[in-house]
């Protein structure tokens, strides 16, 4: 590595660095206590392996290497690429970077949703060039009988696009719901992980996508977002999931603990309920295609749906 790295993100687990939109991403374990990049690495690899079993429409960044803090050869070679304040060895995960949206898409989002007074600063902001979009199919911006929006701050990093905005931009929320549903089915019944606190984002495909673990993923086109995919990332909170009712209960708890990426049942808006039905039906059909319908696990997807609907 010779190019200077720039911080492109930060979460509870640590900071994330890259040199260009098509470079590798370097996720440092320099955040809060109790989070493990080694867990992230193991669960990330299990997710990738589960998707290699059959065709899939989700993108998962290729995972290249887990680097430990005592890997002297790696750190001696690569340390100079980090700014001086971050030239401290730590555990680190090397993956493909998820490409950010280009300027034209960013400007459209800014002009439509950014408070007018902030538009010039957001358009000129270097951090806001790292634009990924979180599709929140389970939440609308406003609540009944209130005219104000939930969120007043504005950033293009992990920009929350709520289901009413997805409708407003004429994006295919039902397609996003199906991709999420089949992905959960694969994580549950092939990878055997609970998908706790994973993140889903909309972002462009990589230029080298055909050579990566995303080779079969679906590229979606829209007038607003142009070519984009649904990406899955951040596995450090995932846990192994037993293939029984206890494991299903664990997965349901993780489903409700996560950000509102997935449609939710029991909503008063008919559009939300229809989207839940699309998600549910595709989750069940995807699960049936994976599981032996005569085996002991055949009842688990229906049990998962029943518990999710009971908790709404």
N, C-alpha and C positions, 0 to 999 in steps of 0.2 A: 504494500500500500504506500503510495507516494503522495496522492492528492490530500490536501488539507480537509479535515472533516468539519462539518457544521452541525450543530444540534438541530434536529428536525422534530423532536418530540420529547415529552417527559411524562412519566406516570409514577404510580406508587412504587413500582419495582425499580425504576431507574430512568436514566436518560438514553435517548436514541440518537444516533449520529449517522451521517451519510455525506458523500462528496458531490453527488449529482443524482438526478431523477432515476437513472438506470443503474446506479451503483449498488453495492451491497449496503445493508443497514447493520449498524453495530449497536447492540442493546447492552448497556452496562448495568451491572447489579450494584448501583450506587444510590438506591432510593431508600424506602422505609424498611424496617426490620420485618422478618417473618415471610419475606417473599423470596423465591428461589428461581434463578434462571436455569438451574439444572432440571427442576421440575418442568419449567417452560420447554426446555429442549426435549425431554423425554415425551411429554404429551404432544408437542408439536410433531415429532416424528411418528407417533402413533396416529395422529390425525392424517398425516400425509400417506401413511401406509393404508389406512382405511379407504382413502380415496383412490388408491391404485387398483383396488379390486374390481372396479366397474366404472362405467362412464359417470361423470359428475359435471355439474355446472358451476361449482364454487371455485374460487381461486384461493390457494394457500401459498404464501411465500416459500420458496425453496429454503431449506435449513441446512447451512453448510458446515457449521462447526460450533462446538461449545469450547470456549477458551477459559482455562482456570487462572486464578490470580497469580499462581506460581509458575506459569508457563513462560519462563524467562526468554526463550528464543522468540516467541511470538511478540511479547511486549517490547523486547529490545528492538525488534524490527519495526513495529507499528506505533509505538508510543509517540513518536514525533508528529504523527498526523493529528493528534488531539491537541486542543488548546492547553496552555501551561497549567491552568487550574485543574485540568482533568488528566494530567499525565501521572496518574496513580493506578497501578495494576489492580484489577478487580475481576471477578467472574464476568464473562461477556459472551453474548450469542451473536453469531454472524448469519444473517439471512439475506435473501433478496429484498431490496427495497420495494415497497408498494409505490408506484409512481403517483405524484400529485396531479391534480387537474391543471390544465394549461390556463394561461391568462384569460383567454376569451370566456371560458366557463366561469372562472373566478369572478370576472367583472359582472357577468350576468347575475350571479348569486348576490354579489355585493349591491348592485343597483336595485335589486328587487327586495332584499331583506335587511340591508344594513341601515341603521339610523342615519339620516342624511348628513348630520354633522360629522360622522365618523368615516364617511366614504373616502375622502382624500387620503387619510392616514392609513386605512386598511388597504387601499390599492397600492400604496407605496411601501407597505410593510414587508420586509424580507421574511419574517416568520409566517406571514399569511400566504406566502407562496407554497407552503407545505400543506396544501388543501386536500383533505380527505373528507368524505361526507358520511355521517352516521345515519342510516335510514331507520327512523323510529316508526315502525308500523303499528306500534302499540300505544301511541300517544299523539294527541292533537295539541296544538300550541295553546289554545284557549280552553277554559273550562266553562260549562253551562252557566248562564246568567252573569258572566263577567266579560267585559269588553277588552281588558288589557291582556297582553301576551304574558306567558310564564317567564320568558327570558329577555332581559334588556341588554346584557353584555353581548359583544359580537367578536367572533374570531372564526377564521376559515380553517383553522386546525381542528380536525374532528368536528366539523360543522354539523349540528343536529338538524336533520331534515325530517320534520314531523309528517304524519300521514296526511294531514290537510294540505301541507305544502307539496307532497308527492302528487296528490290529486290536482292541485293548482297548476303544477308544472307538466301535467299530463304524462307522468312517468308510470311505468307498469308495476304498480304495487302488488298486483296478484302474482306476477312473475317473480318479484323479489321474495314474496311469501313462500312460493313453491321451492325456490332455491334454498331458503332458510330451512324449510321443513325437511327436505331430503337430506340436507347436511346434518341436521340434528339426528335423523334416523341413522345415518352412517356413523356418527360419533357414538351414539348409544349402543348400536347393535353390532358394529364391526370393530371400532376402536375401543369400545367398552370404557368410555370416559363420560363424565357427567356434564361437560360443556360449561362448567361454572365460570362465569365472568369472562367468557370469550368475547371478542369484539367483532362486529361485522361493519364493514365500510364499503361505500361505493368509491371506485377509483378507476383510472384507465388501465387497460392491459399493458403488460411489459412488452417492449419490442422483441425480446427473446422468448416470449411466452411459449412458443411451440417446443422449445428445448427444456422447459422447466416442468415442475409438477402441476402446472396449470394448463398443460397442453390441451386437455379436453374441455376446459372451462368455456362457458358461454360469454361471448362479447355482445353486449346489449347496446343498441343505438337509440339515442333520443336527440331531439333538436336542441334541448337545453344542455344536457351533460355530454353530448356526443358519444363516442365509443367508451363504454365503461363495463366493469365487471363487479360482481359482489365478491368481496375478499373477506377471509376469515383469519384472525390473528389473536395473539395474546392468550397463551395457554397456561400461564404460571399458577393459576388458581384451580385448574382442573384436577379432578381426583378420579382414580379408578372406580368403575361402576359395576357392581355385581349384577348378574343377569337374573334377577329375581325381583319380587315386589319391594324389598328393601332398597335395591338399587334404583328402582323407578321412583320411589319416594324421594331419594336423594336428588335425582334428576329434576323432579318437579320443583323442589326447593330451589335448585340452581336456576331454573327457568324464571321463577318470580324474583329471584335476587338480582338478576342481570338487568342491565339497561333495557328499555322497552323496544328492543329491535323487533321482536316477534309480535304478531297480532295477538290480542288478548280476548278471551270470551267474555260474555256478559255485559258488553257495552251497550249504552242506550242508543247510540247512533247506528242505524241499520247498515251503513257502509262498513263500519268496523266489524259488525257481526258477520257480514258476508265475507270479509277478508279473513276472519277467524275460520269460517267454514272451509274456505279455500286451503288455508294452512293445514287445518285438521285433516281434511280428506287426503291431501297429498302426503302428509306425514304417515297416515295409516297405509296408503298404497305403497309408499316407498319402503316402509317397514315390512310389509307383507312380501315384497320382492326380495328382501334380505333374509328374513327368518324362515325357518322350516315351519310351515303351517301346521304340521302334526307334532312338532316338538313342544317341550314345556315352556319355551319362551314366546310361543305364538300369541298368548293372551296379554303380554306385557305392553304392547303399544296401546291397546284399548284401555288398559289400566292407567297408563300415563295420561291419556286424554281425559278419562273420568276424573282423575285427581286434579288436573289443571282446571277443569270446568267447575269442580266443587269449590275451589279456592277463589273463584272470581268474585 
